[in-house]
Amino acid sequence: MINAEIEKAFFKTELPVKWGEMDAAQHVNNVNYLRWAESGRIGFYEKLGSIDLDFKAVGIILAWQDCKYIFPVTYPDTVTITFDVIELHKDRIIGECKIYSNRHNRIAAVSKSSVMAYDFKALKKAAIPESWKDSIVKIYGDSILK
């Protein structure tokens, strides 16, 4: 079942758990889950290809992120990270990252995030460009639109 969930995700990647990511509680420190979610989010937008990540024109900025910790990851392990868009609004994109422990074959955390379009020249929020919308709808269909 875990593999089926991973396979249906638009973006997926694996990262090794490093010894230095552990903390005094003898599991990976919570901040590392947010870093893994960031890797999933940025990897998704790189794979999508229609969003400029050079921060010179209209690009994305993180508006908020949360994380539900489900299972403590420990070294040694490898995590599989998936990322998908779950809602597309006129002014923001809501995404969901899932982090899986490969060693334990189970989900370890779920992180949701909101990114906004930002005009780096005008230094203000922008509407989601049509090219972004078109690329996302092509993957997920119109039901993603809110």
Summary of the structure (lengths in Angstrom):
residues: 146
radius of gyration: 16.0
end to end distance: 28.9
largest distance: 47.3
contacts: 438
relative contact order: 0.22
helix: 29%
strand: 40%
